[in-house]
Amino acid sequence: MSQQLPTTSRPAHGARQLARHWGEALAAVVAGLLAMAVVAALGLWAAGATDLPGGFASVVAAVVVMAAGGRVDLSGDAGALAGTNAELTAMPLTVTLVGALVTGICFLRPLRHHAVAGTRDLLARVGRTVVVWLAALACLSALARHDFPVSIGGGQSQDPMSDLFGELLDAANPTVGFRTDVGATLGFGLLWILGVLLMALLVSRRTPLPPRLVRYQEAVRPPAFAMLLLLLVYVVLGLAIGIVVAATKGHAADTFAVILLGLPNVSWLALGVGIGGSWEGTVEGPFGLPMPQILDSVLRTDTAGLSTVDLSSLASYDSRAWWLLPVAAVLVLAVAFLSAVRSPARTRLWQHALHLGIAFALTVLVVAPVTLVEARFGLSILGIGELESLGGEVLLRPHVWKTAGLALLWGLVAGFLGGLLATRVHRRGEVGTDEAGSGGAGTGEADSRTR
């Protein structure tokens, strides 16, 4: 029996280990989705969505789906005499950011107990997390559907057309609703979770990597962490400004709705504008962006076409917008310095510049597109025209390549200056420069091995 015990215990041990691994994947996904749902629910509550005629849970599910990169299609029905059309493309980035941080932290936590990470083991962990995530996203997609009635008059509207057609279409019970495009949601959701797990591995210093990738971590992890910190600092600054606005300007509920749903949308736009980037868009009709009034004003400037959102256009409404430029300069230089301090002492200045320039450009290429907002709603009668009081369009889209090119230039300059400043700071593994002679080089090799 003593000889059979190891044989019988191995399958049981393997089963327990496999169950633990799946449990870790389930915990990471559930924690991330739960955090997203809480933030989405609070934001919708602040926005007054609890007053909608039923379906609050469905709206929360739809917001979480959108935050995970999913697609929610709007639809409408106003009977035979009228038609409704609606479109919405947007990501509530506060919900996205919270979910990404919680999921990434929970995914990394078990790995920190390992001295090394095998390629197969790491891929298996990623695969399990992806499978659980897609299954959970499919369940949320089934919940994210609802129809709402649309009130179009009945004598209470100031628009005579609305009152007239409100009586005419009273029997039609016009509605607008939303449905999840499951295929697109799972496709974009797959990209979302893979991006989150990849970024988690890139920014963590303590998480081991497979042996083949270890030599790249010194060049990749410091600038990746610096870019994550830059994005988070902008969000924190936006949060502080939002709290001050809520406390001093009134409309606290609306302000907190923006904070809980779209704070990074505003904060990261401020980063892009601060480095010289630009967006374009328009706002028509009674609906507007749930964003600062200055942005809404700029987008309503050109009624015949698209308005440009950049430093000069924002400053034409509020001169304080010029502060975005020095704030960007200080914060980008600060994270460049941090990246250089976290890099090996042997890294040359041109390498600091190149690493940060590429990292900043890639960050903008990821962040800028997700700030896109496209929304449109209209009610037409007999297919001719739309009721102005019930129609509107909101558009805000980035000039991605222009902003990414500027980010590359900013990163190159800031990386060089940050590396230059870091030469005066003692770092682990630091040795004398090349001018110190071969003795310093030998010491450098020993320190490098120790590090």
C-alpha positions as CSV (number, residue, x, y, z in Angstrom):
1,M,0.0,0.0,0.0
2,S,2.9,2.3,0.7
3,Q,4.0,1.9,-2.9
4,Q,0.6,2.7,-4.3
5,L,0.1,5.9,-2.2
6,P,2.2,8.2,-4.4
7,T,0.5,6.8,-7.5
8,T,-3.0,7.4,-6.2
9,S,-2.2,10.8,-4.7
10,R,-0.7,12.3,-7.9
11,P,-4.0,12.5,-9.8
12,A,-5.7,14.0,-6.7
13,H,-3.0,16.5,-6.3
14,G,-3.2,17.4,-10.0
15,A,-6.9,17.8,-9.8
16,R,-6.6,20.1,-6.7
17,Q,-4.0,22.2,-8.5
18,L,-6.1,22.5,-11.6
19,A,-9.1,23.5,-9.6
20,R,-7.1,26.1,-7.8
21,H,-5.9,27.5,-11.1
22,W,-9.4,27.8,-12.4
23,G,-10.5,29.3,-9.1
24,E,-7.8,32.0,-9.5
25,A,-9.0,32.8,-13.0
26,L,-12.6,32.9,-11.8
27,A,-11.7,35.1,-8.9
28,A,-9.9,37.6,-11.2
29,V,-12.8,37.8,-13.6
30,V,-15.5,38.0,-11.0
31,A,-13.6,40.7,-9.0
32,G,-13.1,42.8,-12.1
33,L,-16.7,42.5,-13.3
34,L,-18.1,43.2,-9.9
35,A,-16.0,46.3,-9.5
36,M,-17.1,47.5,-13.0
37,A,-20.8,46.8,-12.1
38,V,-20.5,48.8,-8.8
39,V,-18.9,51.8,-10.5
40,A,-21.4,51.7,-13.4
41,A,-24.4,51.4,-11.1
42,L,-23.2,54.4,-9.0
43,G,-22.6,56.4,-12.1
44,L,-26.0,55.7,-13.5
45,W,-27.6,56.4,-10.2
46,A,-25.9,59.8,-10.1
47,A,-27.1,60.4,-13.7
48,G,-30.7,59.7,-12.7
49,A,-31.0,56.4,-14.5
50,T,-33.0,54.9,-11.6
51,D,-35.9,57.1,-12.8
52,L,-36.1,55.1,-16.1
53,P,-39.2,52.9,-16.4
54,G,-37.6,49.6,-15.4
55,G,-34.5,47.9,-16.7
56,F,-31.9,49.5,-14.4
57,A,-30.1,46.2,-14.1
58,S,-30.1,45.9,-17.9
59,V,-28.6,49.3,-18.3
60,V,-25.9,48.5,-15.8
61,A,-25.1,45.4,-17.7
62,A,-25.0,47.3,-21.0
63,V,-22.6,49.9,-19.5
64,V,-20.3,47.1,-18.3
65,V,-20.4,45.5,-21.8
66,M,-19.5,48.8,-23.4
67,A,-16.7,49.3,-20.9
68,A,-15.2,46.0,-21.9
69,G,-15.2,46.9,-25.5
70,G,-18.5,45.4,-26.4
71,R,-21.0,46.8,-28.8
72,V,-24.5,47.8,-27.8
73,D,-26.9,48.6,-30.7
74,L,-29.8,51.0,-30.2
75,S,-33.2,50.4,-31.9
76,G,-36.5,52.1,-32.0
77,D,-40.1,51.6,-33.1
78,A,-42.8,54.3,-33.6
79,G,-45.4,52.4,-35.6
80,A,-46.3,52.7,-39.3
81,L,-46.3,56.5,-39.5
82,A,-43.0,57.2,-38.0
83,G,-39.5,55.8,-37.5
84,T,-36.8,56.1,-34.9
85,N,-33.1,55.7,-35.4
86,A,-30.4,55.8,-32.8
87,E,-26.7,55.1,-32.7
88,L,-24.2,55.0,-29.8
89,T,-20.5,54.4,-29.8
90,A,-18.7,55.2,-26.6
91,M,-16.7,53.6,-23.8
92,P,-17.3,54.7,-20.1
93,L,-13.6,54.7,-19.4
94,T,-14.0,55.0,-15.6
95,V,-15.7,51.6,-15.6
96,T,-13.1,50.3,-18.0
97,L,-10.1,51.6,-15.9
98,V,-11.5,50.2,-12.6
99,G,-12.2,46.8,-14.2
100,A,-8.7,46.6,-15.8
101,L,-6.9,47.5,-12.6
102,V,-8.8,45.0,-10.5
103,T,-8.6,42.2,-13.0
104,G,-4.9,42.8,-13.6
105,I,-4.0,42.9,-9.9
106,C,-6.0,39.7,-9.2
107,F,-4.4,38.0,-12.2
108,L,-0.9,38.9,-11.0
109,R,-1.3,38.1,-7.4
110,P,-0.8,34.3,-7.6
111,L,2.2,34.7,-9.9
112,R,4.2,36.7,-7.3
113,H,4.7,33.6,-5.3
114,H,6.7,32.0,-8.1
115,A,10.4,32.6,-8.6
116,V,10.1,31.8,-12.3
117,A,7.3,31.5,-14.8
118,G,7.3,28.9,-17.5
119,T,5.9,29.8,-20.9
120,R,3.3,27.0,-20.8
121,D,2.2,27.8,-17.3
122,L,1.8,31.5,-18.1
123,L,-0.1,30.8,-21.4
124,A,-2.3,28.4,-19.5
125,R,-3.1,31.0,-16.9
126,V,-3.9,33.5,-19.6
127,G,-6.0,31.0,-21.4
128,R,-8.1,30.1,-18.4
129,T,-8.7,33.7,-17.6
130,V,-9.7,34.5,-21.2
131,V,-12.2,31.5,-21.2
132,V,-13.8,32.6,-17.9
133,W,-14.0,36.2,-19.1
134,L,-15.6,35.4,-22.4
135,A,-18.2,33.2,-20.7
136,A,-19.0,35.9,-18.2
137,L,-19.2,38.5,-20.9
138,A,-21.6,36.3,-22.9
139,C,-23.9,36.1,-19.8
140,L,-23.8,39.9,-19.4
141,S,-24.6,40.3,-23.1
142,A,-27.8,38.3,-22.6
143,L,-28.9,40.7,-19.8
144,A,-28.0,43.9,-21.6
145,R,-31.3,44.4,-23.5
146,H,-34.3,46.5,-22.8
147,D,-36.9,48.8,-24.4
148,F,-38.1,52.2,-23.1
149,P,-41.2,54.2,-24.1
150,V,-40.5,57.6,-25.6
151,S,-42.7,60.5,-24.6
152,I,-43.2,62.9,-27.5
153,G,-45.7,65.5,-26.3
154,G,-49.3,65.4,-25.2
155,G,-49.6,69.1,-24.6
156,Q,-46.7,69.5,-22.2
157,S,-44.0,70.1,-24.7
158,Q,-43.0,73.6,-25.9
159,D,-42.6,72.3,-29.4
160,P,-46.0,72.4,-31.3
161,M,-44.7,69.7,-33.7
162,S,-44.1,67.4,-30.7
163,D,-47.6,68.0,-29.3
164,L,-49.2,67.4,-32.7
165,F,-47.4,64.2,-33.5
166,G,-47.6,63.2,-29.9
167,E,-51.4,63.0,-30.3
168,L,-51.1,61.5,-33.7
169,L,-48.8,58.7,-32.7
170,D,-50.2,58.1,-29.2
171,A,-51.5,54.7,-30.2
172,A,-48.1,53.7,-31.7
173,N,-46.3,53.8,-28.4
174,P,-42.9,54.8,-29.8
175,T,-40.0,53.1,-28.0
176,V,-36.3,53.0,-28.1
177,G,-34.2,50.1,-26.8
178,F,-30.8,48.5,-26.9
179,R,-29.5,45.1,-27.7
180,T,-26.0,43.6,-27.4
181,D,-24.2,42.5,-30.5
182,V,-22.9,39.3,-29.0
183,G,-20.4,38.5,-31.8
184,A,-18.8,41.9,-31.8
185,T,-18.8,42.0,-28.0
186,L,-17.0,38.7,-27.7
187,G,-14.5,39.7,-30.3
188,F,-13.7,43.1,-28.8
189,G,-13.9,41.6,-25.3
190,L,-11.2,39.1,-26.2
191,L,-8.9,42.0,-27.3
192,W,-9.8,43.8,-24.1
193,I,-8.9,41.0,-21.7
194,L,-5.7,40.2,-23.7
195,G,-4.7,43.8,-23.6
196,V,-5.3,44.0,-19.8
197,L,-3.3,40.9,-19.0
198,L,-0.5,42.0,-21.3
199,M,-0.3,45.4,-19.7
200,A,-0.4,43.8,-16.2
201,L,2.6,41.7,-17.1
202,L,4.5,44.7,-18.6
203,V,4.1,47.1,-15.7
204,S,4.8,44.7,-12.8
205,R,8.4,44.5,-11.6
206,R,7.8,41.5,-9.3
207,T,6.0,39.2,-11.6
208,P,8.4,36.7,-13.2
209,L,8.5,36.3,-17.0
210,P,9.5,33.2,-19.1
211,P,13.3,33.0,-19.5
212,R,13.2,34.0,-23.1
213,L,11.5,37.3,-22.3
214,V,13.6,38.3,-19.2
215,R,16.2,40.1,-21.3
216,Y,13.5,42.5,-22.6
217,Q,12.0,43.5,-19.3
218,E,14.7,46.1,-18.5
219,A,13.8,48.0,-21.7
220,V,10.0,47.5,-21.6
221,R,8.8,47.5,-18.0
222,P,10.1,50.9,-16.8
223,P,8.6,53.0,-19.6
224,A,5.4,50.9,-19.5
225,F,5.0,51.6,-15.8
226,A,5.7,55.3,-16.4
227,M,3.0,55.5,-19.0
228,L,0.5,53.8,-16.7
229,L,1.4,56.2,-13.9
230,L,1.0,59.1,-16.3
231,L,-2.5,58.0,-17.2
232,L,-3.4,57.5,-13.6
233,V,-2.1,60.8,-12.4
234,Y,-4.2,62.6,-15.0
235,V,-7.2,60.7,-13.7
236,V,-6.4,61.6,-10.1
237,L,-6.1,65.3,-11.1
238,G,-9.4,65.1,-13.0
239,L,-11.0,63.6,-9.9
240,A,-9.7,66.4,-7.7
241,I,-11.0,69.0,-10.1
242,G,-14.3,67.2,-10.4
243,I,-14.8,67.1,-6.6
244,V,-14.0,70.8,-6.4
245,V,-16.5,71.6,-9.1
246,A,-19.1,69.5,-7.5
247,A,-18.6,71.3,-4.2
248,T,-18.5,74.8,-5.6
249,K,-20.4,75.0,-8.8
250,G,-23.6,73.0,-8.0
251,H,-25.0,70.1,-10.1
252,A,-23.1,67.7,-7.9
253,A,-25.0,64.7,-9.1
254,D,-24.2,65.4,-12.8
255,T,-20.5,66.0,-11.9
256,F,-20.3,62.7,-10.0
257,A,-22.0,60.9,-12.9
258,V,-19.2,62.1,-15.2
259,I,-16.6,61.1,-12.7
260,L,-18.0,57.6,-12.2
261,L,-18.6,57.0,-15.9
262,G,-16.3,59.1,-18.1
263,L,-13.5,60.7,-16.0
264,P,-10.7,59.2,-18.1
265,N,-12.5,60.3,-21.3
266,V,-12.0,63.9,-20.2
267,S,-8.6,63.5,-18.4
268,W,-6.9,61.6,-21.3
269,L,-8.3,64.1,-23.8
270,A,-6.7,66.8,-21.6
271,L,-3.4,65.0,-21.9
272,G,-3.6,64.7,-25.6
273,V,-4.6,68.3,-26.1
274,G,-1.8,69.4,-23.6
275,I,0.9,67.9,-25.9
276,G,-0.6,69.6,-28.9
277,G,-3.0,66.9,-30.2
278,S,-6.5,67.6,-31.3
279,W,-10.0,66.1,-31.6
280,E,-12.9,67.1,-33.9
281,G,-16.6,66.8,-33.5
282,T,-20.0,68.5,-33.2
283,V,-23.0,68.7,-30.9
284,E,-26.4,69.3,-32.4
285,G,-29.8,69.3,-30.8
286,P,-30.8,69.4,-27.1
287,F,-28.5,66.5,-26.2
288,G,-24.9,67.2,-25.3
289,L,-21.7,65.6,-24.0
290,P,-21.7,64.7,-20.3
291,M,-18.4,66.6,-20.1
292,P,-17.2,70.1,-19.1
293,Q,-19.2,73.0,-20.5
294,I,-16.2,74.4,-22.3
295,L,-15.9,71.3,-24.5
296,D,-19.6,71.4,-25.3
297,S,-19.3,75.0,-26.3
298,V,-16.3,74.4,-28.6
299,L,-18.2,71.5,-30.3
300,R,-21.2,73.8,-31.0
301,T,-19.1,76.5,-32.5
302,D,-19.3,75.4,-36.2
303,T,-22.9,74.6,-37.0
304,A,-22.1,73.9,-40.6
305,G,-19.3,71.3,-40.1
306,L,-17.0,69.8,-37.5
307,S,-15.3,71.9,-34.8
308,T,-11.7,71.3,-33.8
309,V,-10.8,70.8,-30.1
310,D,-7.3,71.8,-29.4
311,L,-5.4,74.2,-27.1
312,S,-6.3,77.3,-29.0
313,S,-10.0,76.6,-29.5
314,L,-10.4,75.7,-25.8
315,A,-8.4,78.8,-24.7
316,S,-10.7,81.0,-26.8
317,Y,-13.5,80.1,-24.3
318,D,-11.4,79.9,-21.2
319,S,-7.8,81.1,-21.0
320,R,-7.1,78.7,-18.2
321,A,-6.9,75.9,-20.9
322,W,-3.3,77.1,-21.6
323,W,-2.3,75.5,-18.3
324,L,-2.7,72.1,-20.0
325,L,0.6,72.7,-21.8
326,P,2.9,73.2,-18.8
327,V,1.0,70.5,-16.8
328,A,1.7,68.0,-19.6
329,A,5.4,69.1,-19.8
330,V,5.9,68.7,-16.0
331,L,4.1,65.3,-15.7
332,V,5.7,63.8,-18.8
333,L,9.1,64.8,-17.7
334,A,8.4,63.5,-14.2
335,V,7.4,60.0,-15.5
336,A,10.4,60.1,-17.8
337,F,12.7,60.7,-14.9
338,L,11.0,57.8,-13.0
339,S,11.4,55.5,-16.0
340,A,15.1,56.3,-16.1
341,V,15.5,55.8,-12.4
342,R,13.9,52.3,-12.6
343,S,16.1,51.4,-15.6
344,P,19.5,49.9,-15.3
345,A,22.3,52.4,-14.8
346,R,24.0,51.2,-18.0
347,T,21.1,52.4,-20.1
348,R,22.3,55.2,-22.4
349,L,20.5,58.5,-22.9
350,W,19.5,57.8,-26.4
351,Q,18.0,54.5,-25.2
352,H,16.0,56.3,-22.5
353,A,14.7,58.7,-25.2
354,L,13.8,55.9,-27.6
355,H,12.1,53.7,-25.0
356,L,9.9,56.5,-23.7
357,G,9.1,57.9,-27.1
358,I,7.9,54.6,-28.4
359,A,6.0,53.9,-25.1
360,F,4.3,57.3,-25.2
361,A,3.3,56.9,-28.9
362,L,1.9,53.4,-28.3
363,T,0.0,54.7,-25.3
364,V,-1.7,57.4,-27.3
365,L,-2.5,54.9,-30.1
366,V,-4.3,52.8,-27.5
367,V,-5.9,55.6,-25.4
368,A,-7.0,58.2,-28.0
369,P,-9.3,55.9,-30.1
370,V,-11.2,54.8,-27.0
371,T,-12.2,58.4,-26.3
372,L,-14.3,58.3,-29.4
373,V,-18.0,59.3,-28.8
374,E,-20.7,59.0,-31.5
375,A,-24.3,59.3,-30.5
376,R,-27.4,60.1,-32.6
377,F,-31.1,59.9,-32.0
378,G,-34.0,61.0,-34.2
379,L,-37.7,60.5,-34.8
380,S,-38.9,61.0,-38.3
381,I,-42.5,61.3,-39.5
382,L,-43.4,59.4,-42.7
383,G,-39.6,59.2,-43.3
384,I,-39.5,62.9,-43.8
385,G,-37.5,65.1,-41.5
386,E,-37.1,64.8,-37.7
387,L,-38.7,66.4,-34.7
388,E,-36.0,68.9,-33.5
389,S,-36.9,68.5,-29.9
390,L,-36.3,64.8,-30.1
391,G,-33.3,64.6,-32.4
392,G,-29.7,65.2,-31.8
393,E,-26.2,64.2,-32.6
394,V,-23.0,64.2,-30.6
395,L,-19.6,63.4,-32.2
396,L,-16.1,63.6,-30.8
397,R,-13.3,61.7,-32.5
398,P,-9.5,62.1,-32.2
399,H,-6.9,62.9,-34.7
400,V,-5.0,59.7,-33.7
401,W,-1.9,59.8,-35.9
402,K,-1.2,63.5,-35.3
403,T,-1.5,63.1,-31.6
404,A,0.6,59.9,-31.6
405,G,3.3,61.6,-33.6
406,L,3.4,64.4,-31.2
407,A,3.6,61.9,-28.3
408,L,6.6,60.3,-30.0
409,L,8.4,63.6,-30.1
410,W,7.5,64.5,-26.6
411,G,8.6,61.1,-25.4
412,L,12.0,61.4,-27.2
413,V,12.7,64.8,-25.6
414,A,11.4,63.9,-22.2
415,G,13.2,60.5,-22.2
416,F,16.5,62.2,-22.9
417,L,16.0,64.9,-20.3
418,G,14.7,62.3,-17.8
419,G,17.7,60.1,-18.3
420,L,20.0,63.1,-18.0
421,L,18.4,64.1,-14.6
422,A,18.6,60.5,-13.5
423,T,22.4,60.4,-13.8
424,R,22.6,62.4,-10.6
425,V,20.5,59.9,-8.7
426,H,22.0,56.8,-7.2
427,R,20.5,53.6,-8.6
428,R,20.9,50.0,-7.8
429,G,23.6,48.5,-10.0
430,E,25.0,51.9,-10.7
431,V,28.8,52.0,-11.4
432,G,31.2,54.5,-12.7
433,T,30.8,55.7,-16.3
434,D,32.8,54.4,-19.2
435,E,35.5,57.0,-18.5
436,A,36.1,55.4,-15.1
437,G,38.1,52.6,-16.8
438,S,37.9,48.9,-17.0
439,G,37.8,48.5,-13.2
440,G,34.5,50.3,-13.2
441,A,33.2,48.0,-16.0
442,G,34.1,44.9,-14.1
443,T,32.3,46.2,-11.0
444,G,29.4,47.0,-13.3
445,E,29.2,43.4,-14.5
446,A,29.2,42.1,-10.9
447,D,26.6,44.6,-9.8
448,S,24.5,43.8,-12.8
449,R,24.6,40.1,-12.0
450,T,23.7,40.8,-8.4
451,R,20.8,43.0,-9.5
